[in-house]
Amino acid sequence: MSTLPRTSPALRISAITIRLHSRRSLRSITFSINEIQRDDNWVQLGQDSLTATFTPPLNISTPDHLKLELNARLLRIGPKAIAEMDQVLDIHVGELLHNHADQPGQRELKETYGKVEVIILLWNKAATISQSNTITGTIAGTSSDYGESANLVPTTEDVLYVCPRFRILLIGKTGVGKSSLINETFGVRDALVSDFAPGQADIETEIFSEKNPQFVLHDSRGFEPGEEGSFQTVRDFIQTRDKMLALKDKLHAIWVCMAIPVSGGRLLEIGLEELFHLKNEGALGDVPMIAVFTKFDELVVREDRRHDADLSEEELSELAEKAFERECLEPFRTKVGHQIPYNAVSTQEGYESTLTDLIRVTFENVQHHFGPEASIVTAIAQKASSIVKIEGCIAVGRLRMLSNIGIVKYAILD
């Protein structure tokens, strides 16, 4: 029995958006693959648009057939009754592969069917597979063997195709310690500002570092006095990123950085309280927002100076934690409620556990809101917690359900 290698294009769909170019309101969509109906969550983008994201992406190949059943209604005009409309779209994957299989990477594919526009966010990668010349039927792992196994993302490399970088937004005014926080948690402690080009804080700018290719940073200077448009800019940026279809383009976490006011002063700067309220109300989408209280070490030093007794490290730490709860956490919860996760941190030597706690809270929230791919990339990108890295390995293992988790573990821990 001989085995002949052949190359089969692997196409994966990350999201589908349906938009009507007519006076109709799109109400619902039923999506089927090879006559097997799926139970997807279609999100309303507007009266004329619905979108669904797939995590992990859908694996499809040449023989597959996609069917979209649309239900819409005519918008009421004066006394006229609302007219229902049903339309069925048939999409043959073979045609998509024929036109796009030679284009690796992720991109948007737009097709128009009358007054219906279909936007498919897809990526493909040529996969070499072996097929016996005496075997008939399907090949495991392709969507011709459609089922749960067809939707698994098999390797760390494939996870990075879907979401190559952990995307984080930092909010906070100058001097709260954002740069040192990023340096310590993402392993670029020797980097200078010049390593991040450009150095100026422009929230739309993607800031990369050669020292860690798995993360991308957006920076906001916070809401400085006299900058009336800065709050609007931050709010619009978060909302725009939330509506993006590709997981790689969405914000995966927001750290709102505030220095602990050890000498009194304002805890929440102008605009932050309103931003937290918008998050609680759901106006900023799914991205987890975490309140990060920086410079916890200064609070410890203050408590040490206030007490003449020779206190142990444990006693001093307990006093500082009580002071933090009394002076920061209680006023914070009074103003914004209990929904926003938080952490008190310091980048000084001896406070590494505070950074570990922050990474864990971030990892768990990313996993909850975005699923395994984004959380795995979070685990890869961060350099503060070995435990989170191990949990990232386990997440890959759950996706793969294969015995070679050791290879994936090495790729993440490297």
FENRADA-V622065 format. One line per field, one symbol per residue. ss: DSSP state (a for helix, b for strand, c for the rest). phi: phi as a letter, one per 20 degrees, with the letter a starting at -180 (. if undefined). burial: b if it has 16 or more other ideal C-beta (glycine too) atoms within 10 Angstrom, else e. A space follows every 10 residues. Layout:
# FENRADA-V622065
ss->???
phi->???
burial->???
This chain:
# FENRADA-V622065
ss->ccbbbbbbbb bbbbbbbbbb cccbbbbbbb bbbccbbccc ccbbbbccbb bbbbbbbbbb ccccbbbbbb bbbbcccccc cccbbbbbbb bbaaaaaaaa ccccbbbbbb bbbccbbbbb bbbbbbbbbb bbcccccccc ccaaaccaaa accccaaaaa aacccbbbbb bccccccaaa aaaaaccccc ccaaaccccc ccccccbccc ccccbbbbbb ccccccccca aaaaaaaaaa aaacccaaac ccbbbbbbbc cccccccccc caaaaaaaaa cccccccbbb bbbbcaaaaa aaaaaacccc ccaaaaaaaa aaaaaaaaaa aaaaaacccc bbbbcccccc caaaaaaaaa aaaaaaaaaa caaaaaaaaa accccaaaaa aaaaaaaaaa ccccaaaaaa aaac
phi->.ecdfbdcfd dcdeaccdce daecdfebcd dcclmefddd eedferfdbc ccdccffeec bgffcdcddd cccfffcmef fedfbdbddd cefgffffec fedfodaedd cdcmdddddd ecbcbfdecd cffdedoddg ndffdfrfff efeebggfff ffbfbfdcdd crfgnenfff ffgfedmcfe fegffddeff ecfffeddcf fbfeccddcd fndfgndfef fgffffffff ffefffgfef feacdeecff ffdnofedfg nfgfffffff enfdnegfdc edeemfffff ffffffdffe efffffffff ffffffedff ffffecndfe fbbecbeffn dgffffffff ffgfffffec nfgffffgff ffcdcfffff ffffffffff lceeffffff ffff
burial->eeeeeeebbb bbbbbbbbbb eeebbbeebb bebeeeeeee ebeeeeebbb bbbbbbbbbb bbebebbbeb ebeeeeeeee eeeeeeeebe bebeebbeeb beeeebeebe eeeeebbbbb bbbbeeeeee eeeeeeeeee bbbbebeeeb bebbbbebbb bbbbbbbbbb bbbeebbbbe bbbbbbbbee beeeebeeee eebebebebe ebebbbbbbb bbbeeeeeeb beebbebbee beeebbbbeb bbbbbbbbbb bbeeeebbbb bbeebbebbe eeebbebbbb bbbbbbbbbb eebeeeeeee eeeeebeebb bebbeebbbe ebeeebeeeb ebbbbbbbee beebbbebbb bbbbbbbebb bbbbbbbbbb bbbbbeebbe bbbebbbebb eeeeeeebbe bbee
